[in-house]
Amino acid sequence: MKKISMVIIGIIFIGMIHTVSGQLDDKKKIETELIVTDEQKIILFGSFALIVICLFVYLARDIILRRKTPYDFTEFDSKKDKTYEKYHSDWTDDYEPIGSKNISQEENEFRITSKNSSLPDYYKILEISQNATSGEIKNQYRILAKKIHPDKNKSKKSEEIMVQINKAYEILSNEELRKKYDIYFKKN
């Protein structure tokens, strides 16, 4: 957009210089009076109006291209008092502006639990170190699953522990989820 506006301004400037230089008469004294025809006035006014419109669209591009959210369609008291919302926002470091990638359900869960300081330590649940490889994670999961599986242990606690082990394995075995988990785990 900047390049286009610069080109338009350049063309107008060159046109103005050309018009002025064409008005000078070499035979007579150089007069400072500028003669502009009606056609030239129309061209100048039109190009000026085009520049103003392009500049307005460029400056308002975020508002024009903004997607509507459910917040826009509902009536909240915070909409009436924008200063309160501005200074009492719960946005954190991981806030992403409009138009960026969507946050996955797991990442949203990590963010919420890390805010509450209730993010579970999946490395401790699987009894592995934080720099464990995917093979070590898989082997440790199999060992714990054989030892704690509800079919071998009839206690209710074994079911709860097995659910935690499955969740920990699901997160740590997936490379992308593990990276996201590590980010929120280190913040905590």
N, C-alpha and C positions, 0 to 999 in steps of 0.2 A: 504494500500500500504506500509505503514511504517512497519507493522508487517511482511509482506511477505519479504521485503528487509532485515529486521533484522534476520529472519529465514535463509535466503540464506547466509548472511554473517556469521552467527553462524555455519552453516554446513560447509562452506569453511574453517573457522578457525579451527574447530574440525578436519576436514580432513587433514589440514596442520600439526596440532599437532600430529595426529596419524601417518602421513607419517614420520615425523621427529623422533618420538619415535621408530618407527619400524626400522629405519636405524641404530640406536645405537647398538653396539655389547657389551654385558656384559663381554665377555671373554677377549677382547682386551681393550686397553686404549680407553677412550672415545675420539673420534675424532670429530673435529668440521666440518669436510667435510660432506656435504649433498648430497646424491645421489638421483636424481629425474629421473625416467624413462620417456620415451616419452609419454606413456599413461597418466601418472600423469601430465605432462606438458600440454597435450591437455585438460584434465579435469580442471586444474587450469585456463588456458587461456579461455576456454569456460565459466566457472563460472564467471570469471572477466568480460568478455564481456557481459554476462547476467546481471550482477550487473550494469554495466555502462548503458546499454539500459534501464533497469528498472528505474534507477535514472533519466535519460533523460526524459522518459515518465512521471514520477512523477512530475518533475519540469515544463514540458510543458503541463500539463493536462488542464490548463485553455485555452490555445491557441488551443489545439486539439479539445476540446469539445465546443468551442465557436460557437454560432449560428450566421449566417450571417444576417445582417440587411440591409434595403434599402440603408443606408449610405455607406455600403461596396461596393455596386454595382454602385454607381454614382461617378462622378468626381467633387470634390469640391476643391476650392483654399485652404481651411483649411487643407486638407489632405497633401498638399505639405509643409506647414509650421506647423509642429506639436507643436513647442514651443508656437506659438501664440494661438493655440487651448488649450494647457495645461494651460496657464495663463489667458485666456479670456473665460472661460467656464461659461455657465449660469446654471450649476447644482446647486441644492439647497439641503437643509437638507433631503428632502424626496426622494433623488435619490436612486434607488434600483439597485444593480448590476445585471449583466446578469444571467439569470437562476432563478430569483425570480418571485414572482407572478405578473401577469399582472394587470395594473391599469385600473379600470373600467372607463366608459365614464363619470359618475357623478363625480368620484374622480378627474379625469383629469380636468373637468370643475371647480371643487372647487379650485384646485391648480392654474389654470390659473387666475381665478377671484380674488383669494386672492393675487396673485402677483400684479395685477392691482389695488388692493384695491377697487374692485367693487363687492365684495361678498355680496349679499343681506342678511339682517338680517331677516331670516324666522320667528324667534320668535316674532319680532316686527310686521311683516306682519300679523301673526295670533293673535297678541295681547295676548301672553302667556309668562310665565316665562321660563327660560332655564331648570328648573328642573321639568317641567310639565310632567305628566304621559301620557300614550297613550290614556287613556280615556278622559282626559282633552283636549288633542289635537283634538280628534275626535269631541267632543262636541263643541269646539270653532269653528272648521271648519264648522260644520253644521249651527251654528248660523250666521257666516259671509256669508256663501253661500246663506242662505235664505234672508239675508238683502241686499246683493250686486249683486245677480244673474241678468244677463242681461235681463231676461224675466220680472223682476219686475222694473228694472231701465233701461230706454231706452237710457241712455247716453253712449258715446263711452268709457268714462273712466271706466265705470263699467266692460266692457269686459277686459280691461287691468288689472284692479285690480283683477278680477276673475282668470285670468291666473296666476297672482302672488300668489294668495291664493292657487290655485290648485297645483302649483309647491312647495310651502312651505309645504302643507299637504303631498304631495308625498314624500318629503325628510324626514320630521320629523316623519311620521307615520312608516317608515321603520327603524328598529333598527340599521341595519348595515350602512345605508346611514346617519342616524342621528349621529352615532359615528364618521364617516369620516367627516361629515360637522362640527361637534363640534371641531375636531382637527384643521381644517383650519380656522374656525371662531375665535378660541382663538389665533391663530398666527397673525391674522389680527388685 
